[in-house]
Amino acid sequence: MQTATLTGWTQLAPDVRDFEFEVPGVETVAFAPGQFVSFSAEIGGKRITRAYSISSPPDGNRFHICLNRVPEGLFSPLLFSAEPGFRVDMQGPLGTFTLRDPEAESIMVATGTGVAPFRSMISHYLRQGGKAPVTLLFGVRHEENLLYRAGFEEWARLYPNFRFEPTLTRPSDSWTGRAGRVQPHLLELVGDRRDLYIYVCGMKAMVDDVRATMRGLGFDRRRIVVEKYD
């Protein structure tokens, strides 16, 4: 068990924040982009543990997580009320939701805060000189919920092998991009290809639906890599 210390946070959207932590006493928090950390704390007389995907690339002893505040939740209200210097017990990084084949083209499908591990994966991959095409299909309700939007748009400008494809289920009249759920847009992006890797992260219903659809299209199950948030 290690201890992580909160160094600051950034508001990403209503009730969604990016939290930065450091692990004192170590030079490096070693992890594969896509992995998560497990936080534990005594809340209401009980030991509560929650897992949060790392949303940043490897960066010394610091890392970021992204989460939304759940008013009836236990752990998110604790973190949202914390000030810099707050310390929390941590295990990890852990998990197997990582790139399987860096040389293969991939489509990454996220909804809500499920985009967190993809931000870590994509940032690290592009900065390390990865050349295979990567598409991020990111679904949220409103335009203001497009977490890390400026960064993704900047990467799309800088790296010709990266595409950012946001879609809104409740778009405003001024929105000119994709609209609706991620599933039909994924079918369009996949087309006749079956040699892609499909990475999916978000709520269980979406993840299960996408996985079943891809299997139904004939995708090898090893090319469908998923992470569920509930």
N, C-alpha and C positions, 0 to 999 in steps of 0.2 A: 504494500500500500504506500502510495506517495501522496504528497500534498500539492495541490495546485493553488496558485494565488491569482485572484482577479486583478488585472492591471487597468482595465477600462472596458468600455462598451460603446457601440455605435447603433443608433436607431436606424433600422432598415426599412420598416414599414409600421403601420399601426400594430402595436402589440408584438412586434418582432424585432429582436436585437441580435447583433453580432457581439459576442463576448470574447475578450482576449485574456488568456491566462498564461502564466509562466510557472515553471517547476523549479523552485530554488534549489541550488546545490548540484545541479546537473548542467552540463554544457549543451546537451542535445536530447530532445525528446524524439526518439527514433520511431518512425511509423511509415507505413506504406499509404500513400494517398487513397482515401476511401475508408480508412479504418475509423473507429470510434473510441472514445474514452468513457469510462463508467464512473460516475460521481456518487458518493454516499454521504449522508448526513443524518443526524438525529432530528426528526421532525415530529412534533406531537408525541414524544415519548417512544417513537418507533424508528428503527433504522431503515431509511428509504434509499433506494439505489435507482439511478436512471442512466441510460446510455445516450450519448450525444455524438453525432458524427463530427469529425474535425472538418472545418470548412476552409482551412488554409493549407498551403504547401508546407513541407518541412522548413523550419526557420529557427534553428538553434533550440533554445529551451522554451520557446513560446508557441502557442497554437490558439486557434479561434474555434468557437462553436457558434451555431446559429439555432435559436429556438424562439417559439412564440409563447407568449404568456397565456396560460390556461387558468382562468380565475378560480375554478374549482379544483385545480391540480394541487400537488404538494411541493414538487421541486421547483417548477418554474417561478412561482411567486417568491420563493426564497432567493433565487438568482436575480430576479428583477428588482428586488429590494436591496440587494447587496451593493456595497460601495467598494472602490478600489482598496485592495489590502485584504479583502475577504478571502478566507482559506477554506478549501473543501478537500475531503479525501478523494483520491483518484486511483483507479486501476486502469492498466492499459498503457498504450493503445492496443486495441483488440479488433478482431474481425477479419473476414475474408472477402469483403466487398471491394475488390481491387481490380485493376486492369489485368485481363487474362493474357492478351496478346498485343503488345504495343505496336506491332507492325500491321495489325488488321484494322480495317475501317470499322468505326463504331457509331452507334446512335445511343445517346444517353437520354432517358426519359424521366423527368422529375415533375412532381407537383408540390407546391408549398415549400416547406423547409427541407423537403427531400432533395433539394438542389445542393445542400451543403456538401456532401461528399464529392459531388461532381465538380464543384468549384475547386476543391483540393486536387482532384485528379487532373482536370483540364489545365489548371495553372501550372502544375508541376510538369505535365507532359509537354506542353508547348514551350516552356522555358528550357526544358532539357533537349529541345530540338526534334521532338517527335514529328514525323512527316505524314503519318497515315491520317486520312480525313476523319474528323470528329464532329458530330452534330449534336447540339444540345436542344432538345425539345422540352420546353418548360411551360407548364400549365398552371395558371392561377386564376382567381376570380376577377380582380380588378387590376388595372395598370399599375396602381401604387403598390401592389403586392409583388411586383417583379423584383425579387431580391437580387442584389448585386448586379443589377441591370447595366449600369455604366461600365463596369469591368468587363462583362461579357461582350458588350458592344465594342469596346476598345479592342479586345482580343480578336473579334471578328474582322476588325479593320487591319490589325497588325499581322495576323496569321492567315494565309489563304486556305489552309487546310481546316479551319474552324468555322462552323456555321452556328449561329444563334437563332433559334426559331421559337419565339414566345407565342403563346396562345392564351386568350382570355375567355372565360365562360360568361362573364358579365361585362362586355366591352362598352365603352362610352361611344357616343355618336362620332367622336373625332378619331377613334381608333381605326387604323387602316391595315393592321396586321392580321394574323390568323385569329380565328374565333372558334370557340367550342372546346370540347374535351380533347385530350391528347390522342386518344385512340385512333380516330379517323386520320389525323395528321401523320401519325406513325405509319399507317398503312400506305399513305401517299409517299412518304420518304423511303420506305422499304422497297416499294414497287415489286419487281421480280427478283430482287436480290435475296439470296439465302446464305451468303458467305459473310454477312455482317455479324458483329457482336452487338447484342441489345442489352444495355444496362438500364435497370429500372429501380427507382427509389421514390417512395411516397406512402400513402395510406394503403392498407391491405387490399381494399376492394379494387383500386386502380391497378396495383401491382399484379394481383391474381388475374384480373381481366386481360392485361397486356400479355402476361406469360401464356395464358391459355390461347389467346389469339395467335401469338407467334408460333406456338406448338402446332396449332391448327393449320398454319401456313406451311409447315414442314421444316421449321427451324430445328436444328440439333439442340437438345436441351442444354448442352454445354455452352452454347452461344447465347443463352439467356441467363443473365446474372442479376439477381434481385436482392433488394434490401427493403424490409417493411418497417413502418414506423408505429404501427399499433397492433 
